[in-house]
Amino acid sequence: MSSLFEPLTLRSVTLANRVVVSPMCQYSAEDGSANDWHLAHLGQLALSGAGLLITEATHVSAVGRITPHCLGLYSDANEAALGRVLRFMRQHGSGAIGVQLAHAGRKAASSVPWEGGGPLSDGAWPVVGASPIAFAPGWHVPRELDADGLAEVKAEFVAAAQRADRLGIDVIELHGAHGYLLHSFLSPLSNRRGDGYGGSRANRMRFPLEVFEAVRTVFPADKPVGIRISASDHVEGGWSLDDSIALAHELKSLGADFIDVSSGGMSPDQKITVGPGYQVAYAGAIRRETGLVSMAVGMIDQPHQAETIIRDGSADLVALARGFLRNPRWVWDAADALGAEAHAPPQYARVRPSSRSTAPSRR
């Protein structure tokens, strides 16, 4: 039997297989609200047969958006618009649905990637962060969050989690990676605070852990909550794998159900050697050291590659992004390659192996 197509249960949520549609920013929302683009994009991915689909980074405040066109879950209008998309996904899809709750921190107020992706000059808003250190020369210098600001951000994550529950979301993933707000507290490259949220590793972990605990507390106990992290900054003196293992132990003690292991994004000085499965070893190390359910991501696009990652115990889940953009039916092809079964909606059932002996209707 294929390891990739074995089910996995997280609290009350059982995933039909170990394939995850990774969060993919679309930079196409209107005032944080999903629209027809999201209906088409997420709708087709919901038909894929993946065990779990996680929406793109969904921001907990307007100030926390990466770009003016990023998805949000901070208003009634945002909630209603995303609800429209989710209704289609639930009606026609088969997998669990997750939302990635995010705050961009010092990387907010940026232009969309196809317009350069740099800091906005026109239409920018004041950004906030762990310390008043810009991401790179020429980028916005964030305002250091004081006690009131920290409390406000935490409350925004809580409110977004409550909205997610009202929408019937199955899984929450917090975005603690890629240089965004929670990651900026973790890394000594971006956190130079002199209070209880800076200095030692324990202090730098404090705010992300407080946010996680607050979200875990308000999201139903029978639904899983996890987090995406950058296992390494890939910069000397930055956040490291050892730090990530320590963080994962703390997250597990707070009731984390999984950890989605990426890397980088903290500094333009990062040095990353990129290749197929280049981040899998990080997920494997965290899984071995902590026992926390791990998700591997990054240039995983071949069925037998994904199968080996799961079978060898390097990760419990594999997340694909570009692979699904190229081929929204990747799960079906993987099932064929590995001799497994994957869900298809009845409208598409004729293309699955079990129905190939039946001639397609010509009506």
C-alpha positions as CSV (number, residue, x, y, z in Angstrom):
1,M,0.0,0.0,0.0
2,S,1.2,3.5,-0.8
3,S,2.4,5.4,2.3
4,L,1.5,8.7,0.6
5,F,-2.2,7.6,0.4
6,E,-2.5,6.4,4.0
7,P,-5.0,8.4,6.0
8,L,-3.8,10.6,8.9
9,T,-6.0,11.7,11.8
10,L,-5.4,15.0,13.6
11,R,-7.8,15.3,16.5
12,S,-11.3,14.8,14.9
13,V,-10.1,15.6,11.4
14,T,-9.0,12.6,9.3
15,L,-7.1,13.4,6.1
16,A,-7.7,10.9,3.3
17,N,-4.0,11.1,2.3
18,R,-0.7,12.8,3.1
19,V,-0.8,15.4,0.3
20,V,-1.4,19.0,1.2
21,V,-2.1,21.9,-1.1
22,S,0.3,24.5,0.3
23,P,-0.7,28.1,0.9
24,M,-0.1,30.2,-2.3
25,C,-0.6,33.9,-2.2
26,Q,-2.6,35.2,-5.2
27,Y,-2.4,38.9,-4.5
28,S,-5.9,39.3,-6.0
29,A,-8.2,40.2,-3.1
30,E,-10.2,43.4,-2.9
31,D,-9.9,45.1,0.5
32,G,-8.9,41.7,1.9
33,S,-12.0,40.0,0.4
34,A,-11.9,36.9,-1.8
35,N,-13.6,37.2,-5.2
36,D,-14.2,35.2,-8.4
37,W,-10.4,34.6,-8.8
38,H,-10.3,32.8,-5.5
39,L,-13.5,30.8,-6.4
40,A,-11.8,29.5,-9.5
41,H,-8.4,29.0,-8.0
42,L,-9.4,27.4,-4.7
43,G,-12.3,25.7,-6.3
44,Q,-10.2,23.7,-8.8
45,L,-7.7,22.8,-6.1
46,A,-10.6,21.6,-3.9
47,L,-11.3,19.0,-6.6
48,S,-7.8,17.7,-6.6
49,G,-8.2,14.9,-4.1
50,A,-5.6,16.3,-1.7
51,G,-6.1,15.3,1.9
52,L,-5.8,19.0,3.0
53,L,-6.0,22.3,1.3
54,I,-4.7,25.4,3.1
55,T,-5.7,28.8,1.8
56,E,-3.1,31.4,1.0
57,A,-1.8,33.7,3.8
58,T,-5.0,35.2,5.2
59,H,-4.2,38.3,7.1
60,V,-5.5,39.2,10.5
61,S,-5.5,42.9,9.9
62,A,-5.3,45.4,7.0
63,V,-2.0,46.7,8.4
64,G,-0.7,43.1,8.4
65,R,-1.2,42.5,4.7
66,I,1.8,41.9,2.5
67,T,0.3,43.9,-0.3
68,P,-2.9,45.9,-0.8
69,H,-4.3,42.9,-2.6
70,C,-3.7,40.2,0.0
71,L,-6.5,38.0,1.4
72,G,-7.8,38.9,4.9
73,L,-10.1,37.7,7.6
74,Y,-10.5,40.8,9.7
75,S,-13.9,42.1,8.7
76,D,-17.4,40.9,8.2
77,A,-17.1,41.6,4.5
78,N,-13.9,39.4,4.4
79,E,-15.7,36.6,6.2
80,A,-18.7,36.7,3.9
81,A,-16.6,36.7,0.8
82,L,-14.5,33.8,1.9
83,G,-17.6,31.9,3.0
84,R,-18.9,32.0,-0.6
85,V,-15.7,30.3,-1.8
86,L,-15.7,27.8,1.0
87,R,-19.3,26.7,0.2
88,F,-18.3,25.6,-3.2
89,M,-15.1,23.9,-1.9
90,R,-17.1,21.9,0.7
91,Q,-19.9,21.0,-1.7
92,H,-17.6,19.7,-4.5
93,G,-14.3,18.9,-2.8
94,S,-13.3,15.9,-0.6
95,G,-10.4,17.1,1.6
96,A,-10.1,19.0,4.8
97,I,-9.9,22.8,4.5
98,G,-7.3,24.9,6.4
99,V,-6.6,28.6,6.6
100,Q,-3.2,30.1,7.2
101,L,-3.5,33.1,9.5
102,A,-0.8,35.6,8.9
103,H,0.6,39.1,9.7
104,A,3.3,40.4,7.4
105,G,5.1,42.6,10.0
106,R,8.0,44.6,8.6
107,K,7.4,43.1,5.1
108,A,4.0,44.6,4.8
109,A,3.0,47.5,2.5
110,S,4.7,45.9,-0.5
111,S,3.8,45.8,-4.1
112,V,2.6,42.6,-5.8
113,P,5.4,40.4,-7.2
114,W,4.6,41.2,-10.9
115,E,5.1,44.9,-10.1
116,G,8.4,44.3,-8.4
117,G,7.5,43.1,-5.0
118,G,9.4,45.9,-3.2
119,P,8.1,48.4,-0.6
120,L,5.3,50.6,-1.8
121,S,6.0,54.3,-2.3
122,D,2.4,55.3,-3.1
123,G,-0.3,53.9,-0.9
124,A,1.9,52.5,1.8
125,W,0.7,52.3,5.4
126,P,2.8,52.3,8.6
127,V,4.2,48.9,9.3
128,V,5.0,47.3,12.7
129,G,7.5,44.7,13.8
130,A,9.5,43.2,16.6
131,S,12.1,46.0,16.4
132,P,12.7,49.1,14.2
133,I,14.9,47.2,11.7
134,A,14.0,47.3,8.0
135,F,13.9,44.1,6.0
136,A,16.5,45.6,3.6
137,P,17.9,49.0,2.6
138,G,15.1,51.2,1.3
139,W,12.3,49.2,2.9
140,H,9.9,50.6,5.5
141,V,11.3,50.8,9.0
142,P,8.7,49.2,11.3
143,R,7.4,50.7,14.5
144,E,8.4,48.5,17.4
145,L,5.3,47.0,18.9
146,D,4.8,48.1,22.5
147,A,2.7,46.2,25.1
148,D,-0.6,47.6,23.7
149,G,0.5,46.8,20.2
150,L,1.3,43.2,21.1
151,A,-2.0,42.8,22.8
152,E,-3.8,44.2,19.8
153,V,-2.0,41.9,17.4
154,K,-2.8,38.9,19.6
155,A,-6.4,39.9,19.7
156,E,-6.5,40.2,15.9
157,F,-5.2,36.6,15.6
158,V,-7.9,35.4,18.0
159,A,-10.7,37.3,16.2
160,A,-9.6,35.8,12.9
161,A,-9.5,32.3,14.4
162,Q,-13.0,32.8,15.6
163,R,-14.1,33.9,12.2
164,A,-12.4,30.8,10.7
165,D,-14.4,28.6,13.1
166,R,-17.7,30.3,12.2
167,L,-16.8,29.6,8.5
168,G,-16.4,25.9,9.3
169,I,-12.7,25.8,8.7
170,D,-11.2,22.4,9.7
171,V,-7.6,23.4,10.4
172,I,-5.7,26.5,11.3
173,E,-2.1,27.1,10.4
174,L,-0.3,30.1,11.8
175,H,2.3,31.7,9.6
176,G,5.5,31.9,11.6
177,A,7.9,31.8,8.6
178,H,9.5,33.8,5.8
179,G,10.4,36.9,7.7
180,Y,6.8,37.9,8.6
181,L,5.8,39.1,12.0
182,L,5.9,36.0,14.2
183,H,9.2,34.9,12.6
184,S,10.6,38.4,13.1
185,F,10.2,37.9,16.9
186,L,12.1,34.6,16.7
187,S,15.1,35.7,14.8
188,P,18.0,37.7,16.4
189,L,18.5,39.3,13.0
190,S,15.2,41.2,13.4
191,N,14.6,41.2,17.1
192,R,16.8,43.5,19.2
193,R,14.3,44.3,21.9
194,G,15.3,45.1,25.4
195,D,12.2,43.8,27.2
196,G,10.8,40.3,27.9
197,Y,10.2,39.6,24.2
198,G,13.9,40.1,23.2
199,G,17.4,38.9,24.0
200,S,17.4,35.2,24.9
201,R,15.9,32.6,22.7
202,A,13.2,32.0,25.3
203,N,12.3,35.6,25.3
204,R,12.3,35.8,21.5
205,M,9.9,32.8,21.4
206,R,7.6,34.3,23.9
207,F,5.3,36.3,21.6
208,P,4.8,33.7,18.9
209,L,4.1,31.1,21.6
210,E,1.6,33.5,23.2
211,V,-0.2,34.0,19.9
212,F,-0.3,30.2,19.3
213,E,-1.7,29.6,22.7
214,A,-4.3,32.2,22.3
215,V,-5.5,30.8,19.0
216,R,-5.4,27.2,20.3
217,T,-7.6,28.3,23.2
218,V,-10.4,29.8,21.1
219,F,-10.4,27.3,18.2
220,P,-12.5,24.2,19.0
221,A,-10.6,21.6,20.9
222,D,-11.5,18.9,18.4
223,K,-9.9,20.8,15.5
224,P,-6.2,20.9,14.8
225,V,-3.9,24.0,15.0
226,G,-0.4,24.0,13.6
227,I,2.2,26.5,12.4
228,R,4.6,27.1,9.5
229,I,8.1,28.0,10.5
230,S,11.4,28.8,8.8
231,A,13.7,26.2,10.2
232,S,16.7,28.3,9.4
233,D,17.4,31.9,8.3
234,H,20.3,30.6,6.2
235,V,22.3,33.5,7.6
236,E,25.1,33.3,10.2
237,G,23.9,34.4,13.6
238,G,20.3,34.0,12.6
239,W,17.6,31.5,13.6
240,S,18.8,27.9,13.3
241,L,17.5,24.3,13.2
242,D,18.5,23.9,16.9
243,D,16.3,26.9,17.7
244,S,13.5,25.4,15.6
245,I,13.7,22.1,17.5
246,A,13.4,24.0,20.8
247,L,10.4,26.0,19.5
248,A,8.8,22.8,18.4
249,H,9.1,21.3,21.8
250,E,7.3,24.3,23.3
251,L,4.6,24.3,20.6
252,K,3.9,20.6,21.3
253,S,3.5,21.3,25.0
254,L,0.9,24.0,24.0
255,G,-1.1,21.5,22.0
256,A,0.3,22.0,18.5
257,D,-0.9,19.3,16.1
258,F,1.6,19.8,13.3
259,I,4.5,21.8,12.2
260,D,5.0,22.9,8.5
261,V,8.7,23.3,7.9
262,S,10.0,25.8,5.4
263,S,13.1,28.0,5.6
264,G,14.5,31.4,4.8
265,G,12.7,34.7,4.0
266,M,14.2,36.7,6.9
267,S,17.1,38.4,5.1
268,P,18.2,39.2,1.6
269,D,21.6,38.0,2.7
270,Q,20.4,34.4,3.0
271,K,22.5,31.7,1.3
272,I,20.3,28.8,0.3
273,T,21.2,25.8,-1.9
274,V,18.0,25.0,-3.7
275,G,17.2,21.6,-5.1
276,P,14.5,18.9,-5.0
277,G,13.3,18.4,-1.5
278,Y,15.9,20.8,-0.1
279,Q,14.0,21.4,3.1
280,V,13.0,17.9,3.9
281,A,15.9,17.2,6.2
282,Y,14.7,20.0,8.5
283,A,11.2,18.5,8.8
284,G,12.8,15.1,9.5
285,A,15.0,16.4,12.2
286,I,12.2,18.2,14.0
287,R,10.0,15.1,13.7
288,R,12.7,12.8,15.2
289,E,13.6,15.2,18.0
290,T,10.1,16.1,19.1
291,G,7.6,13.6,17.7
292,L,5.5,16.4,16.4
293,V,3.6,15.7,13.2
294,S,5.7,17.4,10.5
295,M,5.0,18.7,7.0
296,A,7.7,18.9,4.4
297,V,7.6,21.6,1.7
298,G,9.8,22.9,-1.1
299,M,10.4,21.4,-4.6
300,I,8.5,18.2,-3.9
301,D,6.8,17.5,-7.2
302,Q,7.3,13.9,-8.1
303,P,5.0,11.1,-6.8
304,H,7.8,8.7,-6.0
305,Q,9.8,11.5,-4.3
306,A,6.8,12.3,-2.1
307,E,6.2,8.6,-1.4
308,T,9.8,8.1,-0.2
309,I,9.6,11.1,2.1
310,I,6.5,9.6,3.9
311,R,7.6,6.0,3.8
312,D,11.1,6.8,5.2
313,G,9.7,8.8,8.1
314,S,11.2,12.2,6.9
315,A,7.8,13.8,7.3
316,D,4.1,12.9,7.9
317,L,2.7,15.2,5.2
318,V,4.1,16.7,2.0
319,A,2.9,20.1,0.8
320,L,3.0,21.2,-2.9
321,A,2.5,24.6,-4.3
322,R,4.0,25.1,-7.8
323,G,3.3,21.4,-8.5
324,F,-0.4,22.1,-8.1
325,L,-0.3,25.3,-10.2
326,R,1.2,23.3,-13.0
327,N,-1.1,20.3,-12.5
328,P,-4.2,20.7,-10.3
329,R,-4.8,16.9,-10.8
330,W,-1.4,16.0,-9.4
331,V,-3.0,13.7,-6.8
332,W,-4.7,11.7,-9.5
333,D,-1.4,11.2,-11.3
334,A,0.3,10.2,-8.1
335,A,-2.4,7.7,-7.3
336,D,-1.9,6.1,-10.8
337,A,1.9,6.0,-10.3
338,L,1.7,4.5,-6.9
339,G,-1.2,2.1,-7.4
340,A,-3.5,4.0,-5.1
341,E,-7.0,5.5,-5.2
342,A,-7.8,9.2,-5.1
343,H,-11.1,11.0,-4.9
344,A,-12.6,12.5,-8.0
345,P,-16.0,14.3,-8.2
346,P,-18.6,12.3,-10.1
347,Q,-18.4,14.8,-13.0
348,Y,-14.8,13.7,-13.6
349,A,-15.1,10.1,-12.5
350,R,-14.6,8.8,-16.1
351,V,-10.9,9.7,-16.0
352,R,-10.1,7.6,-12.9
353,P,-8.6,4.1,-13.4
354,S,-11.6,2.3,-12.0
355,S,-13.8,3.8,-14.7
356,R,-11.5,3.6,-17.7
357,S,-13.2,0.4,-18.9
358,T,-16.4,2.3,-19.5
359,A,-16.6,4.3,-22.7
360,P,-17.2,8.0,-22.1
361,S,-20.6,9.4,-22.8
362,R,-20.9,11.2,-26.1
363,R,-24.0,13.1,-25.2
